[in-house]
Amino acid sequence: MFDPIMEKLLEIASSAWTFLAGLLIIIALLGALYYILHGAAGASMGGQKMASTAILGAVGLVVMVLIAFLLLPQLANILYEVQPAPPFQGMLSATPIP
């Protein structure tokens, strides 16, 4: 009964995940560009602190993207595995309506 609705919801969720993954990649690339320019400006002016903070920021950005792409899908799989069964699944098919 709810199979067509579930198929549409899965299609929407798949499209949303693809959009969010692409958006995250674009934001990460813009952040990396910012840190590269920040570090290059600091290195050209002889500011070691600006260059070091840019390197740390870029490493932090890489770690955040790795967490988003590696950890979050695993958490979604764990939540999917522990979901309970529907409450009235067996009762509806076993009892005929007079």
Disulfide bonds with the S-S distance in Angstrom:
none
